[in-house]
């Protein structure tokens, strides 16, 4: 197994990403690795009903507050400092770009475990991460 010095974890604030964060924190603790949480704001293509600037700022502030809470929890779990980034754009593309540019050795993400037609309509960010990432991707799935 490779030595992982920098581990990234994509979080969307779901229960599956909480499980992924816990596993990423465990790996960071075991390997003495740096842990980076990554959250991506994805705006729908061609969105015409953009929020007012004040609403967008308030929403961004709430998001940053929530991510800070998750960052604190991850730091407690791995007993070391954890950094966090908020990016904007297509989720899989932004996470893999951040991984490449940040020199991450491993990406960890959760999966919602969608199956059948819904998976094809909604798509799978985890699947896209596996295809696009320059580094190994650990996909964490917790039974419902």
C-alpha positions as CSV (number, residue, x, y, z in Angstrom):
1,X,0.0,0.0,0.0
2,X,1.2,3.5,-0.8
3,X,2.1,6.0,1.9
4,X,-0.6,8.6,2.0
5,X,0.6,11.9,3.2
6,X,-2.3,14.1,2.0
7,X,-5.9,12.8,2.1
8,X,-8.8,14.6,0.7
9,X,-12.5,14.0,1.6
10,X,-15.4,15.3,-0.5
11,X,-18.3,16.3,1.8
12,X,-21.9,17.2,0.8
13,X,-23.1,17.2,4.5
14,X,-25.1,13.9,4.0
15,X,-24.8,10.9,6.3
16,X,-22.8,9.1,3.6
17,X,-20.2,11.9,3.5
18,X,-20.1,11.9,7.3
19,X,-19.2,8.2,7.2
20,X,-16.5,9.0,4.5
21,X,-15.2,11.9,6.7
22,X,-14.9,9.5,9.7
23,X,-12.9,7.0,7.6
24,X,-10.8,9.7,6.1
25,X,-10.0,11.0,9.6
26,X,-9.1,7.5,10.7
27,X,-6.7,7.1,7.7
28,X,-5.2,10.5,8.4
29,X,-4.6,9.5,12.0
30,X,-3.1,6.1,11.1
31,X,-0.8,7.5,8.5
32,X,0.0,10.8,10.1
33,X,-1.4,12.4,7.0
34,X,-2.8,15.9,6.3
35,X,-6.6,15.9,5.9
36,X,-8.4,18.3,3.6
37,X,-12.2,18.5,3.5
38,X,-13.6,19.7,0.1
39,X,-17.1,20.9,-0.5
40,X,-18.3,22.0,-3.9
41,X,-21.2,24.4,-4.6
42,X,-22.7,23.3,-7.8
43,X,-25.1,25.7,-9.4
44,X,-27.4,24.3,-12.0
45,X,-26.4,25.0,-15.6
46,X,-28.3,28.0,-17.0
47,X,-29.9,28.9,-13.7
48,X,-31.9,32.0,-14.3
49,X,-33.2,32.6,-10.9
50,X,-30.0,33.6,-9.2
51,X,-30.3,34.6,-5.5
52,X,-30.0,38.2,-4.5
53,X,-26.5,39.1,-3.5
54,X,-27.5,39.4,0.2
55,X,-29.1,36.0,0.1
56,X,-26.1,34.5,-1.6
57,X,-23.8,36.0,1.0
58,X,-26.0,34.7,3.9
59,X,-26.1,31.2,2.2
60,X,-22.4,31.2,1.7
61,X,-21.8,32.2,5.4
62,X,-24.1,29.4,6.6
63,X,-22.2,26.9,4.4
64,X,-18.9,28.0,5.7
65,X,-20.2,27.8,9.3
66,X,-21.4,24.2,8.6
67,X,-18.1,23.2,7.0
68,X,-16.2,24.7,9.9
69,X,-18.2,22.4,12.2
70,X,-17.3,19.4,10.1
71,X,-13.7,20.5,10.0
72,X,-13.6,20.7,13.8
73,X,-15.2,17.2,14.1
74,X,-12.7,15.8,11.7
75,X,-9.8,17.4,13.6
76,X,-11.1,15.9,16.8
77,X,-11.3,12.4,15.1
78,X,-7.8,12.4,13.7
79,X,-6.2,14.4,16.5
80,X,-4.6,16.9,14.1
81,X,-5.3,20.1,12.2
82,X,-7.7,19.7,9.2
83,X,-8.1,22.2,6.4
84,X,-11.3,22.8,4.4
85,X,-12.0,24.3,1.0
86,X,-15.2,25.5,-0.6
87,X,-15.1,25.4,-4.4
88,X,-17.7,26.2,-7.1
89,X,-18.5,24.3,-10.3
90,X,-19.2,20.7,-11.4
91,X,-18.6,18.6,-8.3
92,X,-16.4,15.7,-9.6
93,X,-14.4,18.0,-11.8
94,X,-13.7,20.5,-9.0
95,X,-12.8,17.8,-6.5
96,X,-10.4,16.1,-8.9
97,X,-8.9,19.4,-9.9
98,X,-8.3,20.3,-6.2
99,X,-6.8,16.9,-5.6
100,X,-4.4,17.2,-8.5
101,X,-3.4,20.8,-7.7
102,X,-3.2,20.1,-3.9
103,X,-1.0,17.0,-4.4
104,X,-3.5,14.7,-2.6
105,X,-2.5,11.1,-2.5
106,X,-6.0,9.7,-1.8
107,X,-9.6,10.9,-2.2
108,X,-12.3,9.6,0.1
109,X,-16.0,10.1,-0.7
110,X,-19.3,8.7,0.3
111,X,-22.0,7.3,-2.0
112,X,-25.7,7.4,-1.7
113,X,-26.0,4.0,-3.2
114,X,-28.6,4.9,-5.8
115,X,-29.5,2.1,-8.2
116,X,-31.6,1.6,-11.3
117,X,-33.0,4.4,-13.4
118,X,-32.6,7.0,-10.7
119,X,-28.8,6.5,-10.8
120,X,-28.7,7.2,-14.5
121,X,-30.8,10.3,-14.1
122,X,-29.0,11.7,-11.1
123,X,-25.6,10.3,-11.9
124,X,-22.9,9.3,-9.6
125,X,-20.4,11.8,-8.3
126,X,-18.4,8.9,-6.7
127,X,-18.2,7.1,-10.1
128,X,-17.0,10.2,-11.8
129,X,-14.4,10.8,-9.1
130,X,-13.1,7.3,-9.7
131,X,-12.9,7.9,-13.4
132,X,-11.3,11.4,-13.3
133,X,-9.0,11.3,-10.3
134,X,-5.2,11.1,-10.7
135,X,-5.0,9.2,-7.3
136,X,-6.8,6.3,-5.6
137,X,-10.4,7.0,-4.6
138,X,-11.9,5.2,-1.6
139,X,-15.7,5.1,-1.9
140,X,-17.4,4.6,1.5
141,X,-20.9,3.1,1.5
142,X,-22.8,2.6,4.7
143,X,-25.9,0.3,4.7
144,X,-29.1,2.2,5.2
